[in-house]
Structure formats: C-alpha cells, structure tokens
Amino acid sequence: MLPSPYAVLIVATYAVALAIAWYLGDGDRWRKRLTDRFWYGVPWGTLVSIAFVLAVYLFVQGGIEHWHDPTVIPFRAWSYLYPVGLLTAGFAHSSSGHLVGNLMGTIALAPIAEYAWGHYPGGSRSTTSDRSTDQATDRLDGTPRLRERLQTWTTIPWVRAFVCFPGAVLALGLLTALFAVGPVIGFSGVVFAFAAFALVRYPIATLVAILLSGVLSTTYYAIQYPVVYAEISGSAPSVPWWATIAVQGHALGILLGVVLGLALMHHRSVAPNVNRVFLAMLVYGMSEGLWAVYWFEGNGVYVLYRGLGVSLVVGLAVLVALAVTSSDRPVTATLARLPRSPTPSQVAIGFLALLALAVTATGGYSIVAGKSFVVLVVVGLFALVLAVPAVAVLAPVTFDAAPTGFQSTFTVLVVVLVLVAIPATIPNLVTVGDDPVPSDQSIEVDGYSITYAEDVRNQMIPAIELPAVANETAVPTSGVIVVNEERHIWTTALSKQYLASEGDGSVTVGGVGWRETVHADRIGWTVTGNDTAYAIDLSHGNESIRAYSSPEQRAQPVIENHTVGLVPARDRFELRVYQNNSTVGRSPIPAIGNDTQVGPITFSTGQSNDLVTIFAIADGTRVQIAQRETYRQI
C-alpha cells in the first residue's frame, strides 16, 4: 500500500527542518559531541532496547497479526509462581497505543541516559585512559582473573553499547515486574528510570526531551491517521484516568534511575546544578502523574489521595536535590558550619519530634474525618524512612568515622526504594484460592475458565484479616472474570458497567504462540418502575452458555389487581403474572408484533424505531411493562 500524501508531506517537512537546524546549529559540533560519547555517534543501546520491546509485542503477544488487539492476560506479572508473566510483563503492552506511548518516551529519553553513561570508560573518549592488559594477569601463571577480564570487556565501546546498556535495560524491566504491585504490564517503569537517570545529570535537557516525546507521538499519529472524522457521541464506562496509572511501578522506576544516576555521577565526581535538578524532578513528577496515589473500594469505586501524592512528589524532589548537592564532608562537619549550630543529637531529636507530630496529626484527622487507613499507613512509612538518619545519630553506637552527606542521603534514597518495592511482595505471593471460579457456568479454554459473577471478592487482592483494615482490602468486583489456576490468574476482564453500556465485549486468552477469544453479550429489559432484568451469555466457537441471570424484577403498575414480573430464564425471558403473591401464570415474551394471554392480561410486543416495548392490555387499558435495553452505538 502506498503511503498517504500527508505522510510524505510530514516526512519531507521534517527532513527539511532537520537539515536547516543541522546547518544553522553547527552540525559539526553536534557530530563531535555524539561521537565523543557514542560509538560511531549512534545510541546503539537504545536501538537494541526498542527492537527488543517491539519484538515482544509483535511476536510474543501476536501484535504482528493483531496490532490493535494483542494477547495481554497471560503476559502480566500475576504471581511470583508464574515466571512467564514475570519475564514478559516489563516489556509487553496492553495495546498499540500503550506500546507507542512508551516507545516514544524511550526514543526521547533513553539516548540522554545512554549519553550520560557513554560508550567509553569515564563516559567519553576524552576521559578514556588506556589500560594495559598486563595489569590484568594473575601473578602465578599470567592468566587474567575473571573479574579483571570483565572489567576489561566493559571498557570496549561496542560491548558497552550492545551488551551493557541493553543488559541494564533488561534488568530494570525484570525488577519493575518483580517489585511492582499488582498484575502490571508495560515498559513504562523502565522509561521512568531512563528519565530519572538522565534528569540527575542533564535536568533541563531531560525536560525538553519529555516535551519532545509528545511531539513524536503527535507526529506518529499524524502519519497514521492524517485525516480524522469524528462526531458527538457518548463514551463507554471507564475507570478514572488516574486509576490507570501504575504509580507504584512508576515510582519504583524513578527511584531506580535516581539511585543509579547518583551512583554514576558520584563515581565520576560530577556535580549537577541542584536547583535545576530539584525543578526538573518536581516538574516531571507532577506532569507524569506521580502524585496519583489511589485505592479502590470495589465495583468501580476509586479513591484518589491527591494531597498526599503531591506532598510525596515534593518530598522526593527535595530528597533527590539533597543527594545531588551533598558532599563527602561528614554530616557533623556540615552541621558545625551552621550559625548557632545545634548538636547532631539536638537536630535528630527535633526532627523526630516533627515527624511524630505529623504522623499523630494525620492519624487524628483520618479517625475524625473517617478517612481511609491507607493514608495513615503511607504517611507512617514515609516518616519511618525520613527518621532513619536521625535514629542513626541517636543510636548508642560509635563509628570510626561519621557518615558523609552523600552517604546519608543516598542511604535514605535506597531505603525509600526498598520500602516502595516491599509492598509488591504481598500481592505477588497471592495465588488463586480453592474453588476460585465464582460460578458453575463457565467457558473452558485450555486451562482458562471464563465466567460472569457479581459482588464476589477479587481474589488477587489479599484480604487482611485485621478489623482496622479488612474493609480496605476485601474488594468486591462484578463482571466477566477470567481464572487460570496453573498460571495463577484471576481478573475481571470486562466490568459490569462496561457491558451495561456497550451490550457486548470480548476477552482474549492464550499464551506464547496461541490465542482464543470469548465473547460476552448482555440482554436486558428495563422494567417500568423498577430495575433492569438482564442475562449474560458467553460464547466461544460453537459453545454458548448463559453465565448469569439477574433476579426477577416486578413492574410497578397493578392491572386488574395483578402484578407482572420479568424473569431471565435459562434460555429466554419470561413474563409472570401474580395475584396476592401467588403465581397466576407465565409465558415467554412474545415476538415483535405478536401477543400472548396470561390470566386476565394480554401481553403485546411492539417496536418503534430501535425501541422494543412490552405492553400489558386489560379492559381496554394499555400499560408499558418493560422496554428492551439499548446500548451505546460505536
């Protein structure tokens, strides 16, 4: 297929713009900079990483045949007991949009991180010193030691470009999958690590690159869809946008990037501008939604703790800035330089008192205002981290030398990283319990059970059996549920609200090299003066089952001293007529244009445009009993 004329125009425009920028911006100077830090001036590690992530989407998830609808469920990090999910989750994606967003972020940010790392020892050719291989020989037989062999290999530019940097990316992807809370999927944790690593060294350039990723995304979609037609329409029910952010996984990626970046900068004795680092970290955390600390109460209800999240982002920016500006001078020497300098013990006691006051105030507010216990837990953990240096000062232990400022702040960052990672170990150790399928009616597909249920406990969220927090963790859910005991999978694939809006949906299950799709259909009748009576049917191939039937709904009108109920039966809907709570008779809903008699009432089904209505007729009186559900038209 030939490219769109618009796509050709966009590519040509960019080519001309880049050529002009290269000419006016002294292209030779940029070429020298790139070749000074990159092998042949190319960020090879970034290209290898992008190729790997794209290969996972195309060939492992089946995106090459289903670009917009890859296989997702088996490639999430469901449990430590499911290695396939853990190995793939950090590099797989839930949709083409998810993939493109992360790849654009990688294209913009990874080259800066790779530039800071450099393909040459010390970061650039100008700082590279030749090492004699004679120094890496054993004293007895002249054989190079293994450790020194590795050190020698890591000084080779192409090894650093094609092995070391992609290896670090692979390790980061595995770490973000291992220590992210819940069944995560996506490369975004690594992208956040790229940003944080680059930000520590080149804060302003990193902020510009973040804006550049938006430019790249817009350009990509302009090439893909140069002309778009749209009309006014409703949207399907969806979770709040902030509830789709894996904020803990993103925070984990940022902390990993910050720790690695600070370690490298300290090793190379590089001191970035602290004000720029603070500003860049604050802007990045706020703009990328790192403040979106939330919890779910179940059945589509989410709680956002925006105030807490903003405070945590500001605190992280301050902590990173302190780590950047800290020196190798002992902490006690730094305090002694302050006017009217207090003793280290006095500073520690005052700091602990402030933390205790903050935690007490938060706990009191949570109790009085009836707020979630989660707020108190998060604030308490954050205060615990901040208290580590003060406790170390007050501890009755003598050290040969006081810790330096860098060691103190770096240690606090590592402790924060550990505390962010630890909560993941609890849900990642959870497995589906006994009898995990919440309904007897289910579709079985190669180890997967697909069913529908309402108000059942989400088994992937452990219920903590403590009175104070049990209501916070025993989360109910409703919708199409997918269970696979061997893979330790338990998830709500389609919510009750989604099916009520759309009327149908599909769930794709599978594994490496195969996939199957199960379809869900909702059929419902809105009963006059009452709720909707509905049923959920599931189908796969030639198999079809009624997975769920809602309770009977009684219409409000009373006709000839009779009431009418509408009941979802096994394979149809029935009208039931009652008098004094005794059943007079029952009948299937008549076809459109037909009628049926039950006791003294005649039921007729009519259609006007797309609306199908059931009427009850008696003694010349015609009353609407129910109307068939209509769903959003896409």
Helices and strands as residue ranges (DSSP letters): H 5-24, H 27-37, G 39-41, H 44-55, I 56-60, G 73-75, H 83-88, H 96-117, G 125-127, G 133-136, H 146-153, H 157-159, I 160-164, H 165-178, H 188-201, H 203-224, G 241-244, H 247-267, H 274-287, E 294-298, E 301-304, H 306-325, H 331-336, H 344-368, H 373-394, H 405-421, G 422-424, H 425-428, E 442-445, E 448-457, H 470-473, E 476-484, E 489-495, H 496-502, E 504-511, E 514-527, E 532-540, E 543-549, E 553-554, E 563-568, E 573-579, E 582-588, E 595-598, E 601-608, E 611-618, E 621-628
